[in-house]
């Protein structure tokens, strides 16, 4: 058996109101721009690596956040091949009797959406989740420990030679963590399937939730109040500026790493038995980087003014 540790990088629309996103929509939330992988044999010895950039066909302009995180530039992608030939190269490189190992479910979900969108009939090896295996091995009930936490736990240093957020380097670090587990085949106990991207339960780009609280002040000072979940993927962003009164409602801004600027609105209802906080979170219609930066600056200034007055 060959273990293929895989990591992806992908681009995203500059705005969910762009003509490109309105055309492809939730069918292609993220377009793959890099496949990185490391191959290990039965004894978990590294036998080779795979790294290919992919030229986007729809989200042609690289999102500033992606460029900043990955270091990939527009010029890097200009001469890259498209998705289909890179996929063929990757499948050939994997060879027979291979399994794919990832850290979490994001990569398989994005990969599957790209396969579906581009109507690719190629079959990939089965996916397994090393993030879940790590938590099982270390008796951690959580199943979303980050790769950085695992590297720190095993004392594996990050070097300049292998910078984070390059697909093949992230795959390399994941492979180093995989080598620490007592039983390699235990990874097969954690199969992973793709989750649907871009759809909330109600089919909209917003979500709401209610929570019983002791006081408004306690709510806003709690981690629940400070961390705002994305209505699309559930990833949490921090309300750095805090909540401000906007149009009579306590409102905060936060950023999802994948879907951009979010607004959270909180109202309270006292039903005589308990105080209920209702939070509505929705994505901003405008995701232009300059707009997002301006909004955060405005929110910060507004929060400063309001702190001088009545505290929330």
C-alpha angles and dihedrals in degrees: 000000000000121000114213114196106201135190130176138202121203142183127229137199118282088225136008086223094058120117090241094055092044087055100048098020121164091350088081111022093159128022116210116240102169140027117197124178143164123209122217128184128225090284091049094250113151110248104173148324139240126209125168133161118219125212110230117236099195112018091050098165113072112239110243091232091054092047091050096047100042103030089228112141134204088250091055090060098042095085098030121117121249127261100270100057092042089052090052091050091049095050091048090049092051091059126188128324093025133143126198119232123194138173103246131334101286096090097049091046093052092042092052093048090053091048091051095044095050090043093236115175095194115121119225126208115263119282126232129187118236091182090066091044091053091053091046093049093048095042092242113152092206117088100197104069110151123242090244090059091052092050090051091047092055095038094244110157124220110231134199088242090065109034120192121256096036106115098228093043092050088050089051092054091046088053091053089054091047089056090060096062116102094228122031094195090058085082087074088067089070109059115179129211129194119261123215113265127214101017127106122199092264093041092247134106093250138068138187135206138180130216134181110235138179096226142350091246091053091051095053093046094049125094087241090060096041096048114067120198120223110245090222106045105007095236111145128238126193120247092225096173092046124224121317131186106257118176089343096306128101103247136176139186127225137163128235110209090225107030104031133218118025132188121210122195121191128194130174130220123190108205093181091253099060143348113256122202114203117195125191117193124189138166119253114251089221116062101164107139093233091051093049092050092048092050092052091049091049090048091049092051092046092049090052092052093047093049088060088057128040114344118234 
